[in-house]
Amino acid sequence: MAEEITLGLCTSGARLKVSVLAGGRFFQAQKKVFNQERFLFPLVKRELKKAGADLRGVTAVCAARGPGRFTGIRISLTLAGALKALAGARVYTATLFEILALQAAESAHFRAWAKESGGTRLAVLLHAFKDEYFCQFFVPGKLPKPEGEPVWLKEEEMRELLHNNGAPFYAIADAEEAAGIYALLPGNAVKAPPVLSKIIPAYLIKAALAYKNKTLKPLYLKPAKYETENNTVENRKSKIGNRGQENY
């Protein structure tokens, strides 16, 4: 029986992240680049080579499906879809909220806090655009469960939401993408340490396999959602303009 080779991908932020799981070992890398589609295949091939494999041997793909940059989200999901169609690879996806929530839940830091405080809420924070942020609360457990849908709010609105939360809670954020994001927290919140406050490439695979979500549908939140809506409006204007020219 051929060895299972699982590929993890994240192209939704400023850093291209890749991981490979083979023989129980993780191989992972990241690179801060703008045109991630140009660097994706070289980085994927390099990590697969470390695992003694190549793209033809990939049996499963785990991709982050957002939120994040509109174009960036699609890069990972397009490759995942292609490997599914062409090579029969299984596909699993996870949101950045789910990935960070699982990173926190499996950490000794979080478990120590939960045991000492009896805390029952976990907040995941992400930077959206300029002075806007995303937040989703989870109920901690072996597999953290979302309390509701994620929200995106202006900075002051997010501060108000977090400060009015009441009971102490644990927060994990992608501080690699937004260094000052923990400044949003109230004094009674406990923040994750720096080693956890980023998307860890291995957890692209761990979270996707844990949540077992097979959709390739992107999670478009602002600003990606704004971009898609704006493009739709522009397309409508273009079509109307073209019809006007034809009529003329």
SERO-4910 file (N, C-alpha, C, O; in steps of 0.05 Angstrom, whole numbers):
BEGIN
 pado doro    nc1    nc2    nc3   cac1   cac2   cac3    cc1    cc2    cc3    oc1    oc2    oc3
  Met    A     17    -24      0      0      0      0     18     25      0     37     27     16
  Ala    A     11     44    -18     27     69    -20     25     85      5      5     86     19
  Glu    A     47     99     12     48    116     36     30    140     32     28    151     11
  Glu    A     16    147     54     -1    171     54     17    196     54     34    199     71
  Ile    A     12    213     34     26    239     33      5    261     33    -11    263     15
  Thr    A      5    277     55    -15    298     58     -1    325     55     19    331     67
  Leu    A    -13    342     38     -2    368     33    -20    390     45    -44    389     42
  Gly    A     -8    408     60    -22    431     72    -15    457     59      8    462     53
  Leu    A    -35    474     54    -31    499     39    -46    522     52    -69    519     61
  Cys    A    -32    545     53    -45    570     61    -34    593     45    -10    598     46
  Thr    A    -52    606     30    -43    629     14    -62    653     19    -65    670      2
  Ser    A    -74    654     42    -94    675     48    -82    700     60    -95    720     62
  Gly    A    -57    698     69    -44    721     82    -19    731     68    -15    724     45
  Ala    A     -3    746     82     22    756     70     43    735     67     63    739     52
  Arg    A     40    713     81     60    692     81     49    666     68     28    656     77
  Leu    A     63    657     49     56    631     36     65    609     56     89    609     64
  Lys    A     47    591     63     54    570     82     47    543     70     26    538     58
  Val    A     66    524     74     64    497     63     73    477     84     92    482     98
  Ser    A     59    455     85     67    433    103     62    407     89     44    404     72
  Val    A     77    387     96     74    360     85     75    340    109     93    342    126
  Leu    A     57    322    109     56    300    129     61    274    115     46    266     97
  Ala    A     83    261    123     91    235    110    104    218    131    123    226    145
  Gly    A     95    193    134    107    175    153    106    185    182    124    179    198
  Gly    A     85    201    188     83    211    215    100    235    221    100    245    244
  Arg    A    114    245    201    131    269    205    121    292    189    110    289    167
  Phe    A    124    316    201    116    341    187    141    355    176    162    357    188
  Phe    A    137    364    151    157    381    138    143    407    132    121    407    119
  Gln    A    154    430    140    138    455    137    156    478    130    180    479    138
  Ala    A    145    498    117    160    522    109    140    545    104    117    540    100
  Gln    A    151    569    105    135    592     98    153    613     85    178    613     89
  Lys    A    141    630     69    156    651     55    138    675     52    116    673     42
  Lys    A    149    698     60    133    723     57    138    734     29    159    745     23
  Val    A    118    732     12    120    741    -15     93    752    -24     72    746    -13
  Phe    A     94    769    -45     69    781    -54     55    764    -75     32    757    -71
  Asn    A     69    757    -96     57    740   -117     61    710   -110     78    697   -120
  Gln    A     44    701    -92     48    674    -81     45    652   -102     56    630    -99
  Glu    A     29    657   -122     25    636   -143     52    630   -157     55    608   -168
  Arg    A     70    649   -157     96    644   -170    115    627   -153    132    613   -164
  Phe    A    111    627   -127    129    613   -109    116    588    -98    130    572    -84
  Leu    A     91    584   -103     77    561    -91     89    534    -99     96    518    -82
  Phe    A     91    529   -125    101    503   -134    129    497   -126    135    475   -117
  Pro    A    148    517   -128    175    511   -118    176    504    -89    191    486    -81
  Leu    A    160    518    -72    160    512    -44    147    485    -38    157    470    -21
  Val    A    125    479    -52    112    453    -48    131    431    -56    133    411    -42
  Lys    A    143    434    -79    162    412    -89    185    408    -70    194    386    -66
  Arg    A    195    430    -59    218    428    -40    210    412    -15    225    395     -6
  Glu    A    187    418     -4    178    404     21    171    375     15    176    358     31
  Leu    A    159    370     -9    153    343    -16    179    327    -20    180    303    -13
  Lys    A    199    340    -32    224    326    -36    237    318     -9    249    297     -7
  Lys    A    235    336     11    245    329     38    232    304     48    244    288     63
  Ala    A    206    300     41    191    277     50    195    253     32    183    232     37
  Gly    A    211    256     11    216    234     -8    192    229    -26    187    207    -34
  Ala    A    178    251    -33    154    248    -49    153    270    -70    170    288    -71
  Asp    A    133    269    -87    128    290   -107     98    294   -110     82    280    -96
  Leu    A     89    312   -127     61    319   -129     44    295   -137     21    292   -129
  Arg    A     55    277   -153     40    253   -162     34    234   -139     15    218   -141
  Gly    A     49    237   -118     45    219    -95     27    230    -74     21    216    -54
  Val    A     17    255    -77      0    267    -57    -27    253    -56    -41    251    -77
  Thr    A    -35    243    -33    -60    229    -30    -82    246    -17   -106    240    -19
  Ala    A    -74    268     -3    -94    286      9    -83    314      9    -59    318     13
  Val    A   -101    333      6    -93    361      7   -110    375     28   -135    372     29
  Cys    A    -97    391     46   -111    406     66   -106    436     61    -83    444     61
  Ala    A   -127    451     57   -123    479     50   -139    498     69   -161    491     77
  Ala    A   -126    521     74   -140    542     89   -159    556     70   -151    564     48
  Arg    A   -185    558     78   -204    569     59   -213    598     66   -233    608     56
  Gly    A   -197    611     83   -202    639     89   -208    643    119   -208    624    134
  Pro    A   -213    668    127   -215    691    110   -187    702    102   -167    693    113
  Gly    A   -187    721     84   -162    732     75   -165    746     49   -186    755     41
  Arg    A   -143    749     34   -143    762      8   -159    746    -12   -157    722    -13
  Phe    A   -175    760    -27   -193    747    -47   -177    729    -66   -184    706    -69
  Thr    A   -156    740    -78   -140    724    -97   -125    703    -82   -122    680    -92
  Gly    A   -114    710    -59    -97    691    -44   -112    665    -36   -102    643    -40
  Ile    A   -137    669    -26   -153    645    -18   -156    626    -41   -154    602    -37
  Arg    A   -160    636    -65   -166    619    -88   -142    603    -97   -145    582   -110
  Ile    A   -118    613    -92    -94    599   -101    -92    571    -89    -89    551   -103
  Ser    A    -95    569    -62    -94    543    -49   -117    525    -57   -113    502    -63
  Leu    A   -141    537    -58   -165    521    -64   -165    511    -93   -174    489    -99
  Thr    A   -153    527   -111   -151    518   -139   -132    495   -142   -138    475   -156
  Leu    A   -109    496   -128    -90    474   -129   -102    449   -116    -99    427   -126
  Ala    A   -116    452    -94   -129    430    -81   -150    417   -100   -151    392   -102
  Gly    A   -166    434   -113   -186    423   -132   -173    409   -155   -183    389   -164
  Ala    A   -150    419   -165   -137    407   -187   -126    380   -180   -128    361   -195
  Leu    A   -114    377   -156   -103    352   -147   -125    331   -142   -121    307   -145
  Lys    A   -148    341   -134   -171    324   -130   -180    313   -157   -186    289   -159
  Ala    A   -182    331   -176   -193    323   -203   -173    306   -219   -181    287   -232
  Leu    A   -147    313   -217   -128    300   -234   -114    276   -222   -107    257   -236
  Ala    A   -111    277   -195    -96    255   -182   -114    239   -162   -104    220   -150
  Gly    A   -139    248   -159   -156    233   -141   -150    238   -111   -158    223    -94
  Ala    A   -136    260   -106   -129    266    -78   -154    274    -62   -172    288    -73
  Arg    A   -155    265    -37   -177    274    -20   -172    303    -12   -149    311     -9
  Val    A   -193    318     -8   -190    347     -1   -205    353     25   -228    345     29
  Tyr    A   -191    367     43   -202    376     68   -195    405     72   -173    413     64
  Thr    A   -212    421     84   -207    449     88   -213    457    116   -228    444    131
  Ala    A   -202    480    124   -207    492    150   -205    522    148   -190    532    131
  Thr    A   -220    536    164   -217    565    165   -193    572    183   -184    556    199
  Leu    A   -184    597    180   -162    606    197   -171    607    226   -155    603    245
  Phe    A   -197    612    231   -208    611    258   -205    583    270   -196    581    293
  Glu    A   -212    563    255   -211    536    264   -182    527    269   -176    513    289
  Ile    A   -164    536    252   -136    529    254   -124    540    280   -111    526    296
  Leu    A   -129    566    285   -118    579    309   -132    568    334   -119    565    355
  Ala    A   -158    562    333   -172    551    356   -160    524    364   -156    519    388
  Leu    A   -154    508    344   -142    481    350   -114    484    361   -106    470    379
  Gln    A    -98    503    350    -71    508    360    -73    515    390    -57    505    406
  Ala    A    -92    532    397    -94    540    425   -103    516    442    -91    511    463
  Ala    A   -124    502    433   -136    481    449   -115    458    455   -117    446    476
  Glu    A    -97    454    437    -77    432    441    -52    441    456    -34    426    460
  Ser    A    -51    467    463    -27    477    476    -27    474    506    -48    475    518
  Ala    A     -3    470    518     -1    468    547     -9    495    560    -20    495    582
  His    A     -4    517    547    -10    543    558    -40    546    561    -49    556    582
  Phe    A    -55    539    541    -84    541    543    -95    521    564   -113    529    580
  Arg    A    -86    497    564    -96    477    583    -91    485    612   -108    481    629
  Ala    A    -67    497    617    -61    506    644    -80    529    652    -90    529    675
  Trp    A    -86    547    633   -104    569    639   -133    558    645   -145    566    664
  Ala    A   -142    540    628   -169    529    631   -172    514    658   -192    516    671
  Lys    A   -151    499    665   -152    484    690   -152    503    714   -167    498    734
  Glu    A   -136    524    713   -134    542    736   -158    561    738   -168    566    760
  Ser    A   -168    570    716   -190    590    716   -217    579    713   -237    591    720
  Gly    A   -219    555    701   -245    543    695   -257    557    671   -282    555    666
  Gly    A   -241    572    656   -251    587    633   -264    569    611   -254    547    607
  Thr    A   -284    579    599   -299    563    579   -303    577    552   -319    569    536
  Arg    A   -287    598    548   -290    612    522   -263    618    510   -243    624    523
  Leu    A   -262    615    483   -237    618    468   -244    637    445   -261    632    429
  Ala    A   -230    659    443   -234    679    422   -211    678    402   -187    677    410
  Val    A   -218    678    376   -198    679    355   -200    705    341   -221    713    332
  Leu    A   -177    719    339   -177    746    327   -159    746    302   -137    735    302
  Leu    A   -168    760    282   -153    763    257   -156    792    247   -176    805    251
  His    A   -134    802    235   -136    829    223   -149    826    196   -143    808    181
  Ala    A   -168    845    190   -182    844    165   -170    864    145   -158    856    125
  Phe    A   -173    889    151   -165    910    132   -164    936    146   -184    944    159
  Lys    A   -142    950    144   -138    976    157   -146    974    187   -132    961    202
  Asp    A   -168    988    195   -176    988    223   -199    969    229   -215    974    247
  Glu    A   -200    947    214   -222    927    217   -211    900    224   -189    892    216
  Tyr    A   -226    885    240   -217    859    250   -239    838    249   -263    845    249
  Phe    A   -231    813    249   -249    791    250   -247    778    278   -227    780    291
  Cys    A   -270    767    287   -269    752    313   -290    730    312   -312    733    301
  Gln    A   -282    707    323   -301    685    326   -295    671    353   -272    665    359
  Phe    A   -316    666    368   -313    653    394   -318    623    390   -334    614    374
  Phe    A   -303    608    406   -306    578    406   -310    568    435   -302    580    454
  Val    A   -324    545    436   -326    531    461   -303    511    462   -301    494    444
  Pro    A   -284    513    481   -261    496    482   -268    467    485   -290    460    495
  Gly    A   -251    450    476   -254    421    478   -233    408    461   -215    421    450
  Lys    A   -234    381    459   -214    367    442   -215    378    414   -194    382    401
  Leu    A   -239    384    405   -243    398    379   -261    422    385   -285    420    388
  Pro    A   -249    446    386   -264    471    392   -288    475    373   -286    471    349
  Lys    A   -311    482    385   -335    486    369   -342    515    368   -343    529    388
  Pro    A   -348    526    344   -355    554    341   -381    560    356   -400    544    355
  Glu    A   -381    583    370   -406    591    384   -426    604    364   -450    603    369
  Gly    A   -416    615    343   -432    628    323   -415    635    299   -392    626    297
  Glu    A   -426    651    282   -412    659    258   -390    680    265   -394    695    284
  Pro    A   -369    682    249   -349    703    254   -361    730    248   -379    733    231
  Val    A   -350    751    261   -359    778    256   -335    795    247   -312    788    254
  Trp    A   -340    816    232   -318    835    226   -328    862    235   -351    870    229
  Leu    A   -311    876    249   -319    902    261   -296    922    260   -272    915    257
  Lys    A   -303    947    261   -283    968    264   -269    965    291   -279    952    309
  Glu    A   -245    977    293   -229    973    317   -244    979    342   -243    964    361
  Glu    A   -257   1002    343   -271   1010    368   -294    992    374   -300    986    397
  Glu    A   -308    983    353   -330    964    357   -320    937    367   -333    924    383
  Met    A   -297    929    357   -285    903    366   -277    906    395   -281    887    411
  Arg    A   -265    928    402   -257    932    430   -282    930    448   -281    917    469
  Glu    A   -303    943    440   -328    943    455   -339    914    459   -347    906    480
  Leu    A   -339    899    437   -348    871    438   -332    855    458   -343    841    474
  Leu    A   -306    857    456   -288    842    473   -289    851    502   -288    834    521
  His    A   -291    877    507   -292    888    534   -318    882    548   -320    881    572
  Asn    A   -339    879    532   -366    873    544   -371    843    546   -393    835    553
  Asn    A   -351    827    542   -354    798    542   -361    788    570   -374    767    573
  Gly    A   -352    802    591   -358    794    618   -337    775    630   -316    784    639
  Ala    A   -342    749    629   -324    730    641   -297    730    627   -295    735    603
  Pro    A   -276    723    641   -249    721    629   -249    700    606   -264    680    607
  Phe    A   -233    706    586   -232    687    564   -203    686    554   -186    703    560
  Tyr    A   -197    665    538   -171    662    527   -172    671    498   -191    665    483
  Ala    A   -152    686    489   -152    696    462   -127    687    447   -105    688    458
  Ile    A   -131    679    422   -108    673    404   -112    689    379   -134    690    368
  Ala    A    -91    701    369    -92    718    345    -69    713    327    -48    702    336
  Asp    A    -72    720    302    -49    718    283    -34    745    286    -37    763    270
  Ala    A    -16    746    305      0    770    310     23    772    290     36    793    288
  Glu    A     28    751    275     48    752    254     39    770    231     55    783    218
  Glu    A     13    770    227      1    787    206     -5    815    217     -5    835    201
  Ala    A    -11    818    242    -18    844    255     -6    844    283    -18    834    302
  Ala    A     18    856    285     33    855    310     19    866    334     22    856    356
  Gly    A      2    887    331    -10    900    354    -38    890    360    -53    903    374
  Ile    A    -46    868    349    -74    859    350    -83    853    379   -107    857    385
  Tyr    A    -65    845    396    -73    838    424    -80    863    440    -91    861    462
  Ala    A    -74    886    430    -82    911    444   -112    915    445   -122    932    460
  Leu    A   -126    899    429   -156    901    429   -168    888    454   -191    893    461
  Leu    A   -152    871    468   -163    855    490   -168    871    515   -153    890    521
  Pro    A   -188    863    531   -191    875    558   -171    863    577   -158    843    570
  Gly    A   -169    875    600   -149    866    620   -153    838    630   -134    825    639
  Asn    A   -178    828    630   -183    801    641   -180    779    621   -184    755    628
  Ala    A   -172    785    597   -167    764    577   -138    755    578   -120    770    583
  Val    A   -135    729    573   -108    718    572   -100    713    543   -116    701    528
  Lys    A    -78    723    535    -70    721    507    -50    698    503    -34    691    521
  Ala    A    -51    685    480    -33    663    473     -5    674    470     -1    697    463
  Pro    A     15    658    476     43    666    474     51    669    444     37    659    427
  Pro    A     73    684    439     81    688    411     84    663    394     79    663    370
  Val    A     93    641    407     98    616    392     72    605    380     73    590    360
  Leu    A     49    612    392     23    603    382      9    624    365     -9    617    350
  Ser    A     18    649    367      3    671    355     10    675    325     18    697    317
  Lys    A      7    654    310     11    654    281      0    628    270     -5    609    286
  Ile    A     -4    627    245    -13    602    232     11    583    230     30    589    215
  Ile    A     11    562    246     33    542    245     27    523    222      6    510    221
  Pro    A     45    521    202     40    505    178     30    477    184     12    467    169
  Ala    A     40    463    204     31    436    209      1    435    216    -12    415    211
  Tyr    A     -9    457    227    -37    457    235    -56    462    211    -80    459    214
  Leu    A    -45    468    188    -62    469    164    -72    440    160    -95    437    152
  Ile    A    -55    421    165    -63    393    161    -79    383    186   -100    371    183
  Lys    A    -68    388    209    -81    378    234   -110    388    236   -128    372    242
  Ala    A   -115    414    231   -142    425    234   -160    415    213   -183    407    218
  Ala    A   -151    414    188   -168    405    166   -176    376    170   -199    368    165
  Leu    A   -158    359    179   -164    331    184   -183    328    208   -199    310    209
  Ala    A   -179    345    228   -196    344    252   -224    352    247   -243    339    256
  Tyr    A   -228    374    232   -255    384    226   -269    369    204   -293    370    201
  Lys    A   -253    355    187   -264    338    166   -283    353    147   -303    342    138
  Asn    A   -277    378    141   -294    394    123   -283    390     95   -260    394     89
  Lys    A   -301    381     77   -292    375     49   -299    396     29   -294    392      5
  Thr    A   -310    418     38   -318    439     19   -294    454      7   -274    458     21
  Leu    A   -296    462    -18   -276    480    -30   -287    508    -32   -275    525    -46
  Lys    A   -309    513    -19   -321    540    -19   -304    559     -2   -301    554     22
  Pro    A   -295    581    -13   -279    600      3   -296    614     24   -320    618     21
  Leu    A   -283    621     47   -297    637     67   -290    666     61   -269    676     69
  Tyr    A   -307    679     46   -303    707     38   -315    725     59   -339    729     60
  Leu    A   -298    737     75   -306    759     93   -292    784     83   -275    783     66
  Lys    A   -299    806     95   -286    831     87   -256    829     93   -249    818    114
  Pro    A   -238    838     75   -243    854     51   -248    837     26   -256    849      6
  Ala    A   -245    811     27   -249    795      3   -278    797     -6   -283    798    -30
  Lys    A   -297    796     13   -325    798      5   -331    825     -8   -345    827    -27
  Tyr    A   -319    846      3   -322    873     -8   -311    873    -37   -324    885    -55
  Glu    A   -288    860    -41   -276    859    -67   -294    845    -88   -297    854   -110
  Thr    A   -306    822    -79   -323    808    -98   -348    824   -104   -357    825   -127
  Glu    A   -360    836    -84   -384    852    -88   -377    876   -106   -393    884   -123
  Asn    A   -354    889   -101   -346    912   -117   -341    904   -146   -349    918   -165
  Asn    A   -329    880   -150   -325    870   -177   -351    865   -191   -354    870   -215
  Thr    A   -371    855   -176   -397    849   -188   -410    875   -197   -422    877   -219
  Val    A   -408    896   -180   -420    922   -187   -406    933   -212   -419    943   -230
  Glu    A   -379    931   -213   -364    941   -236   -372    926   -261   -374    938   -283
  Asn    A   -375    899   -258   -383    883   -282   -410    891   -292   -415    893   -316
  Arg    A   -429    897   -273   -456    905   -281   -454    932   -297   -467    935   -317
  Lys    A   -438    951   -286   -435    977   -299   -423    973   -327   -431    987   -346
  Ser    A   -403    955   -329   -391    950   -354   -410    939   -375   -411    947   -398
  Lys    A   -427    920   -365   -447    908   -383   -468    928   -393   -476    929   -416
  Ile    A   -476    945   -373   -496    966   -380   -484    985   -400   -497    994   -420
  Gly    A   -458    992   -396   -444   1010   -414   -441    998   -442   -445   1012   -462
  Asn    A   -435    972   -443   -433    959   -468   -459    958   -483   -460    962   -508
  Arg    A   -481    953   -468   -507    952   -481   -515    980   -492   -526    982   -513
  Gly    A   -507   1000   -476   -513   1028   -485   -498   1034   -511   -509   1047   -529
  Gln    A   -473   1025   -513   -458   1030   -537   -470   1015   -561   -471   1025   -583
  Glu    A   -479    990   -555   -491    974   -577   -517    987   -587   -522    989   -611
  Asn    A   -533    997   -567   -558   1010   -575   -552   1036   -591   -567   1042   -610
  Tyr    A   -531   1049   -583   -524   1074   -597   -515   1067   -625   -508   1085   -641
***
